[in-house]
Amino acid sequence: MKSETMAVLLLVLLLCAESSIAQDVFSPSIDIIAEIEKLKHMDERIQKLEEALTNVLSENEALKTLVQESQNKLETVQKENEAKKVAFSAKLLKSGTGKTGPFNGLKILQYKKVFSNVGSAYDSNTGIFTAPIKGAYYFRFYAHSHSGTTMAVSLLKNGVTKCSVFSWKPVSNGNGSNGIVLTLEIGDQISIQLWMKTWVYDDPAGYTSFSGFLIFPL
Ligand SMILES: *[C@@H]1O[C@H](CO)[C@@H](O)[C@H](O)[C@H]1NC(C)=O
């Protein structure tokens, strides 16, 4: 029915457009039935094309969604990979030579000269390292002191002593170093504490330092 209506419309158009064609239409040489058949075929083809186009459009939408999802996933993976890069190293004095301590109370050492701080997990304003992701971490500290006063330094996890170095009133000077592997949760804090009435010494050669890095995430 639809193609028949189209055929009639086409005929009217042809009649209006050119009188010569109009004459042809009524001439017996034009097979109206055949023309209508052709139009029917055209209509069927148009319908098929429409269906194909609809399919292509919905496939296109599906592809767009897929691309967006892949992009989001990629960004998440990139962020996760960034978070996996954690490494820092710092020494006590930003410049110059001198002792830190003794103090009447406990003191968190603030290592001021930062050599590296990938991932910014170490804060030189507080001396505290905060784990950005769950994982196995390695920490190491080295302490140096001069004679006369005890050197006593500990590594603390969330305020609890984990390992220490100690040199009781060294004759000329004292050195101590310790290292530890710890599994940390996000937000766990590592710091180095100077014990009461003890001291450490640092100079441009970097005798008192604190370093750490993520070995692998867990
Ligand atoms: C401590 O280390 C420094 C630097 O390596 C060294 O000069 C000094 O002799 C060491 N002190 C002792 C008591 O071994």
The ligand as an ORCA input file, in Angstrom:
! r2SCAN-3c Opt
* xyz 0 1
  C      81.647      6.510     62.542
  O      81.577      6.733     61.154
  C      82.432      7.766     60.722
  C      82.165      7.986     59.264
  O      82.269      6.819     58.548
  C      83.883      7.387     61.003
  O      84.725      8.435     60.607
  C      84.055      7.109     62.470
  O      85.355      6.633     62.753
  C      83.045      6.082     62.927
  N      83.138      5.954     64.379
  C      83.484      4.834     64.987
  C      83.521      4.889     66.473
  O      83.742      3.816     64.379
*
